[in-house]
Amino acid sequence: MKLKTTLLLLTLGFIVLSENTSIAQDFTPNTLIIQPYVGVPNMKRWIYDTEYTEGNSSKGFGHVGLTGEVRISKRFGLGFDAIYSPFTRTENYSYSKYNQVTDTFDIISGSRVFKENKLRLIAKAYIHFNVKNPMWDLYLSGGVGANIVFAKAYKDGQQVNYQENFNSSNEGLILRNPFPFSGRICFGARYFFSDYIGVNFETGFGGPPFSCGLSVRL
């Protein structure tokens, strides 16, 4: 009798736990997902380095971002993507200047540093695939938004006007007047270890080609 009672309680407990897990993993309206992430490579730095001139250099560690999505239905969601990508390039210069005192030409040299840190703020739509395993979430997403560049220039350590010191003759792929709009389209995958915490992976255009981070479901 005791054995039957124990087996019955274990069976009921298993059913309850299974149902709770199934319900927790399943979609509920207005589910909010927040994803901090890092991405690589920094395409602006990569483009600049292909035009690398001896003595010049660039810095930029990649991308950091934060996305959010509100699930409207099982197959559709709305959200945002905020992407920050720092970039600094240093250009060395030299020229000769006539010295009337010595009747010779002096070599004048120095450096210009350009900081062009970019922030993209994008409104996105999500389309989710029908995946049987509730731990996985596969989706396509895309959207448009603002492209904000924080540009500063320094000449020999002193801040100067960015536009006046920009030399576009050999920097054609680095925009002097950045396009004010941005867009992104990507394929993503989320894997949840529990009802609330998981990891995410994305590949796409208009931001980091590859990114990974955390997924927090609220």
C-alpha positions as CSV (number, residue, x, y, z in Angstrom):
1,M,0.0,0.0,0.0
2,K,2.8,2.4,0.9
3,L,4.6,1.5,-2.3
4,K,1.5,2.2,-4.4
5,T,1.0,5.5,-2.6
6,T,4.7,6.5,-3.1
7,L,4.5,5.6,-6.8
8,L,1.3,7.6,-7.2
9,L,2.9,10.6,-5.6
10,L,6.0,10.3,-7.7
11,T,3.9,10.0,-10.8
12,L,1.8,13.1,-9.9
13,G,4.9,15.0,-9.1
14,F,6.5,14.1,-12.4
15,I,3.4,15.2,-14.3
16,V,3.2,18.5,-12.5
17,L,6.9,19.3,-13.1
18,S,6.6,18.3,-16.7
19,E,3.6,20.5,-17.3
20,N,5.2,23.5,-15.5
21,T,8.3,23.1,-17.6
22,S,6.3,22.9,-20.7
23,I,4.3,25.9,-19.9
24,A,7.3,27.9,-18.8
25,Q,9.2,27.1,-22.0
26,D,6.2,27.8,-24.2
27,F,5.4,31.2,-25.6
28,T,3.4,33.7,-23.6
29,P,2.2,37.1,-25.0
30,N,4.4,40.1,-24.1
31,T,7.4,38.0,-23.2
32,L,10.4,40.4,-23.0
33,I,13.9,39.2,-24.1
34,I,17.0,41.3,-23.4
35,Q,20.3,40.5,-25.0
36,P,23.7,42.1,-24.2
37,Y,26.3,41.0,-26.7
38,V,29.7,41.5,-28.3
39,G,30.5,41.3,-32.0
40,V,33.4,41.0,-34.4
41,P,35.1,42.2,-36.5
42,N,35.2,46.0,-36.7
43,M,34.7,46.3,-40.4
44,K,35.7,50.0,-40.5
45,R,39.1,49.1,-39.0
46,W,39.4,46.2,-41.4
47,I,38.8,48.4,-44.3
48,Y,41.2,51.0,-43.1
49,D,43.9,48.4,-42.5
50,T,43.7,47.2,-46.1
51,E,44.8,50.7,-47.0
52,Y,47.4,50.8,-44.3
53,T,50.3,53.2,-44.9
54,E,53.6,52.7,-43.1
55,G,53.6,54.6,-39.8
56,N,49.8,54.9,-39.7
57,S,47.7,52.8,-37.3
58,S,44.1,52.1,-36.3
59,K,42.3,50.9,-33.2
60,G,38.8,49.4,-32.6
61,F,38.0,46.4,-30.5
62,G,34.8,45.4,-32.4
63,H,31.2,46.0,-31.3
64,V,29.2,46.0,-28.1
65,G,25.4,46.0,-28.2
66,L,22.1,45.5,-26.5
67,T,19.0,44.2,-28.2
68,G,15.4,43.8,-26.8
69,E,12.4,42.0,-28.2
70,V,8.7,41.9,-27.1
71,R,7.0,38.7,-28.4
72,I,3.7,39.7,-30.0
73,S,2.9,36.2,-31.1
74,K,4.6,32.8,-31.6
75,R,6.0,33.9,-34.9
76,F,6.4,37.7,-34.6
77,G,8.1,40.2,-32.3
78,L,9.1,43.9,-32.2
79,G,12.2,45.3,-30.6
80,F,15.4,47.4,-30.9
81,D,19.1,47.1,-31.4
82,A,21.7,49.5,-30.0
83,I,25.2,48.9,-31.5
84,Y,28.3,50.8,-30.4
85,S,31.6,50.4,-32.4
86,P,34.7,52.5,-31.5
87,F,37.3,53.4,-34.1
88,T,40.5,55.5,-33.9
89,R,43.0,56.1,-36.7
90,T,46.3,57.8,-36.5
91,E,47.9,59.4,-39.6
92,N,51.5,60.6,-39.6
93,Y,52.5,63.5,-41.8
94,S,55.7,65.3,-42.9
95,Y,56.5,68.1,-45.2
96,S,59.4,70.5,-45.9
97,K,59.3,74.2,-45.1
98,Y,61.9,76.7,-46.2
99,N,63.9,78.3,-43.3
100,Q,65.0,81.9,-44.2
101,V,67.5,82.0,-41.4
102,T,69.4,79.0,-42.4
103,D,68.5,79.1,-46.1
104,T,67.6,75.4,-45.9
105,F,64.5,73.3,-45.8
106,D,63.3,72.0,-42.4
107,I,61.3,68.8,-42.2
108,I,58.1,69.3,-40.2
109,S,56.5,66.1,-39.0
110,G,53.6,65.2,-36.6
111,S,50.5,63.2,-36.4
112,R,46.7,63.5,-36.7
113,V,44.3,61.3,-34.7
114,F,40.7,60.8,-35.7
115,K,38.2,59.3,-33.4
116,E,35.0,58.1,-35.2
117,N,32.9,56.2,-32.7
118,K,29.6,55.0,-34.1
119,L,26.3,54.4,-32.4
120,R,23.4,52.7,-34.3
121,L,19.9,52.8,-32.9
122,I,17.6,50.5,-34.9
123,A,14.0,49.5,-34.6
124,K,13.6,45.9,-35.5
125,A,11.0,43.3,-36.4
126,Y,11.5,39.5,-35.7
127,I,10.1,36.5,-37.5
128,H,10.5,33.3,-35.6
129,F,10.8,29.8,-37.1
130,N,8.6,26.9,-35.9
131,V,11.0,24.9,-33.8
132,K,9.7,21.9,-31.8
133,N,12.4,22.0,-29.2
134,P,11.3,24.8,-26.8
135,M,14.9,25.4,-25.7
136,W,15.8,26.7,-29.1
137,D,14.6,29.9,-30.7
138,L,15.5,30.6,-34.4
139,Y,14.6,33.9,-36.0
140,L,15.2,36.4,-38.8
141,S,15.2,40.1,-37.9
142,G,15.7,43.4,-39.6
143,G,15.1,47.0,-39.3
144,V,16.2,50.6,-39.8
145,G,17.2,53.5,-37.6
146,A,19.7,56.2,-36.8
147,N,23.5,56.2,-37.6
148,I,25.3,58.6,-35.1
149,V,29.0,59.2,-35.4
150,F,30.9,61.0,-32.6
151,A,33.8,62.5,-34.5
152,K,36.8,64.3,-33.0
153,A,40.2,65.2,-34.4
154,Y,43.5,65.9,-32.8
155,K,46.7,67.4,-34.3
156,D,49.9,66.8,-32.4
157,G,47.8,66.3,-29.2
158,Q,45.6,69.4,-29.6
159,Q,41.9,69.0,-30.6
160,V,41.2,70.6,-33.9
161,N,38.2,70.9,-36.3
162,Y,37.5,67.4,-37.6
163,Q,36.2,68.5,-41.1
164,E,39.0,70.9,-41.7
165,N,41.7,68.3,-41.0
166,F,40.0,65.3,-42.7
167,N,42.0,64.2,-45.8
168,S,39.7,62.4,-48.2
169,S,42.3,61.9,-50.9
170,N,43.3,58.4,-49.6
171,E,40.4,57.6,-47.2
172,G,37.6,57.1,-49.7
173,L,36.0,54.3,-47.7
174,I,35.9,56.3,-44.4
175,L,32.9,58.7,-44.8
176,R,33.6,62.3,-44.2
177,N,29.8,63.0,-43.8
178,P,28.4,59.7,-42.5
179,F,25.0,58.6,-43.8
180,P,22.5,59.5,-41.1
181,F,20.5,56.2,-41.4
182,S,21.4,52.7,-40.6
183,G,19.9,49.3,-41.2
184,R,20.4,45.7,-40.1
185,I,19.3,42.3,-41.2
186,C,20.4,39.1,-39.5
187,F,19.7,35.5,-38.7
188,G,19.8,34.5,-35.0
189,A,19.6,31.6,-32.7
190,R,18.9,31.5,-28.9
191,Y,19.4,28.5,-26.7
192,F,17.9,28.6,-23.2
193,F,19.5,26.7,-20.4
194,S,16.5,27.5,-18.2
195,D,13.2,29.3,-18.4
196,Y,15.0,32.6,-18.0
197,I,18.7,32.4,-19.0
198,G,20.3,31.4,-22.3
199,V,22.9,32.4,-25.0
200,N,22.4,33.9,-28.4
201,F,24.3,33.9,-31.7
202,E,23.7,36.2,-34.7
203,T,25.2,36.7,-38.2
204,G,24.2,39.5,-40.5
205,F,24.8,42.8,-42.2
206,G,24.6,46.4,-40.9
207,G,26.5,45.8,-37.7
208,P,28.8,43.0,-36.5
209,P,29.0,40.2,-39.0
210,F,29.1,37.8,-36.1
211,S,28.0,38.3,-32.5
212,C,27.2,36.3,-29.3
213,G,25.9,37.1,-25.9
214,L,23.4,36.4,-23.2
215,S,19.6,36.1,-23.5
216,V,17.5,37.0,-20.5
217,R,13.8,36.2,-20.7
218,L,11.5,38.2,-18.4
